[in-house]
Amino acid sequence: MSAVDPLVAAHVIYDVLDPFTSTVPLTIGYNNRLVRPGAELKPSAVVSQPRVDIGGNDMRVLYTLMLVDPDAPSPSHPSLREYLHWMVTNIPGTTGVNFGQELVIYERPEPRSGIHRMVFVLFQQLGRGTVFAPDMRQNFSSRNFARQYHLNIAAATYFNCQREGGSGGRSSPMVPDDDFTGSDYDTTPDPALQQALYKVARTQGVARKAEPAQPDTDVAAHALVAQMVQDSNATNCASYAPPSNFWGRTWQVGGDGPSTSIVDLTSTGTGDGQVAYSSVAE
């Protein structure tokens, strides 16, 4: 199975941004520590704004950089999604944020609950003076902001941040919140499937670990569950054509039995390439 884009696996794509292709290198560092997708940084490490270097070869091209939190105030209840922590505009290509105009002053991330994705997005502007500060930090939308000012995504990355005394983490780019622990994922080795099942659980408003009935069907099951996630409404019943090796398999997101299942996936047995899935409320 090919490597999963960390922005896709962490649901930065779709939760914050539409799919895109990077057009310019973006380097971000806090105290000489580079921000790489999925890096773990505590609030004490991100007190001051980071150093930002934008690549490219044309200083006439201008960019807007922003830092947003799509998990505010809690990953399980992101009622403030997105929270805008920083915005700098009119940054010339080949330079950094010190050459731009700060529209929204940097506010250090201080998560109170769960592990938050802190997302840096770099947009290419139409020209100088074409981007203006939003009215509020909370309930900001990077996607809508880009549409309003005709911005194109040039690059993006993210890091994970939790409260100073928080513990736990993950070796793959997933996004568990305060309702989950690392051990909840141990029975599902495929990171993409882990993330898909986790997203379905969040959609249903409950927190349960993913428990595969057949560990050898990770890839096939991921294709099916990914479609459910894309539907973003895993209720009632729908159909999807999975890979052929899915037949006869059953996957559940849930607790100790069918009564606590969120999703029960089984083959219809019709041989027509269709698999039914249904959601079972607690």
C-alpha positions in Angstrom: 0.0 0.0 0.0 1.4 3.4 -0.9 2.2 5.9 1.7 -0.7 8.1 2.8 -0.3 11.9 2.6 0.0 13.0 6.2 -2.4 15.9 5.5 -5.0 13.5 4.3 -4.4 10.9 7.0 -4.8 13.7 9.7 -7.9 15.0 7.9 -6.3 18.4 7.5 -7.5 17.9 3.9 -11.3 18.1 4.0 -11.5 19.4 7.6 -9.5 22.6 6.7 -8.5 22.5 3.1 -9.5 21.1 -0.2 -6.9 18.8 -2.0 -4.1 20.7 -3.5 -0.6 20.5 -5.1 2.2 22.4 -3.4 3.8 25.1 -5.6 6.5 26.5 -3.3 8.7 25.1 -0.5 7.6 26.2 3.0 10.0 25.8 6.0 8.8 26.6 9.5 10.7 26.2 12.7 10.3 26.9 16.4 13.6 27.5 18.2 15.5 25.7 15.4 13.1 22.8 15.5 11.5 22.2 12.1 7.8 21.7 11.9 7.1 18.4 10.1 3.7 17.0 9.5 2.5 15.3 12.7 5.3 16.6 14.9 4.5 16.9 18.6 5.1 20.4 20.2 4.0 21.4 23.6 2.7 25.0 24.3 6.0 25.9 26.0 7.8 25.3 22.6 5.5 27.5 20.6 5.3 30.6 22.8 6.7 33.0 20.2 6.0 33.1 16.5 8.1 30.7 14.4 10.7 31.4 11.8 9.1 31.0 8.3 11.0 30.8 5.1 9.2 30.7 1.7 10.9 29.3 -1.3 10.4 30.1 -5.0 12.3 32.3 -7.3 10.1 35.4 -7.7 9.9 38.2 -5.1 7.0 39.7 -7.0 4.7 36.9 -6.0 3.0 37.6 -2.7 1.7 35.2 -0.1 -0.5 35.0 3.0 0.4 32.7 5.8 -2.0 31.6 8.5 -2.1 29.3 11.5 -5.4 27.7 12.4 -6.7 25.2 15.0 -9.5 23.0 13.6 -9.9 21.2 17.0 -10.8 24.2 19.2 -11.9 24.0 22.0 -11.8 20.2 21.9 -11.3 17.6 19.1 -14.5 15.9 20.1 -16.5 19.1 20.2 -14.7 21.6 17.8 -17.4 24.3 18.1 -14.9 27.1 17.5 -13.5 25.4 14.3 -11.3 27.0 13.0 -9.6 29.2 15.6 -7.2 31.7 13.9 -3.9 32.0 15.7 -2.0 34.1 13.2 -2.1 35.7 9.9 0.6 37.5 7.9 0.0 38.8 4.4 1.9 40.5 1.5 5.0 38.2 2.1 7.2 38.3 -1.0 8.4 35.0 -2.4 11.9 33.9 -1.4 11.6 35.7 1.9 9.9 35.2 5.3 7.1 36.6 7.5 9.3 39.4 8.7 8.9 40.9 5.2 5.1 40.7 5.3 2.3 42.6 7.1 0.9 41.0 10.3 -2.9 41.3 10.1 -3.7 39.0 13.1 -1.1 39.0 15.9 0.4 35.6 16.8 -1.4 33.9 19.7 0.3 30.9 21.1 -1.6 27.6 21.0 -2.8 26.5 24.5 -5.0 23.4 24.1 -7.1 22.6 27.2 -8.4 19.3 26.1 -7.1 16.6 23.7 -4.5 16.7 21.0 -5.0 19.6 18.5 -3.9 19.8 14.9 -2.2 23.2 14.4 -2.3 23.9 10.7 -0.1 26.3 8.8 -1.4 27.3 5.4 0.4 29.4 2.8 -1.7 31.0 0.1 -0.6 32.8 -3.0 -2.3 36.2 -3.4 -3.6 38.0 -6.5 -1.5 41.0 -5.6 -0.5 43.5 -2.9 -3.3 44.8 -0.6 -5.9 42.3 -1.7 -6.3 40.4 1.6 -7.8 41.9 4.7 -8.1 40.7 8.4 -11.3 38.8 9.4 -13.6 40.1 12.1 -13.0 37.3 14.6 -10.5 34.6 15.4 -13.1 31.9 16.2 -15.2 30.0 13.7 -12.8 31.1 10.9 -12.8 29.2 7.7 -9.6 28.9 5.7 -11.6 27.5 2.8 -14.2 30.4 2.7 -11.4 33.0 3.3 -9.5 31.7 0.3 -12.7 31.9 -1.9 -13.4 35.4 -0.7 -10.0 36.8 -1.6 -9.3 34.4 -4.6 -6.3 32.8 -2.8 -4.6 29.6 -4.1 -3.0 27.1 -1.7 0.7 27.1 -2.2 1.8 24.9 0.7 0.6 23.5 4.1 1.9 21.6 7.1 0.7 20.9 10.6 1.9 19.9 14.1 0.1 18.3 17.0 -0.2 20.2 20.3 -1.6 19.2 23.7 -1.6 20.8 27.2 1.8 20.9 28.9 0.9 18.0 31.3 -0.6 15.9 28.6 0.8 12.5 27.7 0.6 10.1 24.9 1.1 10.4 21.3 1.1 8.3 18.1 3.6 7.0 15.7 1.3 7.6 12.6 -0.4 10.7 11.5 -3.8 10.1 13.1 -5.9 12.5 15.1 -7.1 10.9 18.3 -8.7 13.2 20.9 -9.2 13.2 24.6 -11.6 10.2 24.3 -8.9 7.9 22.9 -5.6 6.5 24.0 -2.8 5.0 21.9 -3.8 1.5 22.9 -7.2 2.0 21.3 -5.6 1.6 17.9 -3.4 -1.4 18.6 -5.7 -3.9 16.9 -5.8 -2.0 13.6 -2.3 -1.8 12.1 -3.1 0.2 9.0 -2.9 4.0 9.9 -5.2 5.0 7.1 -7.9 2.6 8.3 -7.3 3.7 11.9 -8.0 7.2 10.9 -11.0 6.4 8.8 -12.6 4.3 11.6 -11.8 7.1 14.0 -13.5 9.7 11.8 -16.6 7.5 11.6 -16.7 7.2 15.4 -16.5 11.0 15.7 -19.2 11.4 13.1 -21.5 9.3 15.3 -20.7 11.4 18.4 -19.3 8.5 20.4 -15.8 7.2 21.2 -14.9 3.6 20.6 -11.8 1.8 19.5 -11.5 0.2 16.1 -11.6 -3.6 16.3 -11.0 -5.5 13.0 -12.4 -9.0 12.8 -9.8 -9.9 10.1 -6.5 -8.1 10.4 -5.5 -9.3 6.9 -8.1 -7.1 5.2 -6.9 -3.7 6.2 -6.5 -2.3 2.7 -9.8 -3.6 1.5 -11.7 -2.4 4.5 -10.0 1.0 4.3 -11.4 1.5 0.8 -14.9 0.9 2.1 -14.6 2.9 5.3 -12.9 5.8 3.4 -16.0 6.0 1.3 -18.2 6.1 4.4 -16.0 8.9 5.8 -16.3 10.8 2.5 -20.1 10.5 2.7 -19.6 12.1 6.2 -22.9 10.5 7.2 -22.5 6.9 8.2 -26.2 6.3 9.0 -28.9 4.1 7.5 -27.6 2.0 4.6 -25.6 2.6 1.5 -23.5 0.7 -1.1 -20.0 0.8 -2.3 -17.8 -1.5 -4.4 -14.8 -2.6 -2.4 -11.8 -4.7 -3.7 -12.6 -8.3 -4.3 -10.7 -9.6 -1.3 -13.2 -8.0 1.0 -15.8 -10.8 0.6 -16.9 -12.6 3.7 -15.2 -10.1 6.0 -16.8 -8.2 8.8 -15.5 -5.0 10.4 -16.8 -3.3 13.4 -16.3 0.0 15.2 -17.6 -0.6 18.6 -17.3 -2.2 22.0 -17.9 -5.7 23.2 -20.9 -6.7 21.1 -23.3 -5.7 18.4 -25.4 -3.6 20.8 -22.5 -1.2 21.1 -21.4 -1.3 17.5 -21.3 1.9 15.5 -20.7 0.4 12.2 -21.1 -3.2 11.1 -19.7 -4.0 7.6 -20.6 -7.3 5.9 -20.7 -8.7 2.4 -24.2 -8.8 0.8 -23.2 -12.1 -0.7 -24.9 -11.2 -4.0 -21.7 -11.3 -6.0 -22.5 -8.0 -7.7 -19.5 -6.1 -6.2 -21.6 -4.3 -3.6 -21.2 -4.2 0.1 -23.8 -2.9 2.5 -22.9 -0.9 5.6 -25.2 0.3 8.4 -24.9 2.3 11.5 -26.2 1.0 14.8 -26.9 3.6 17.5 -26.0 2.9 21.1 
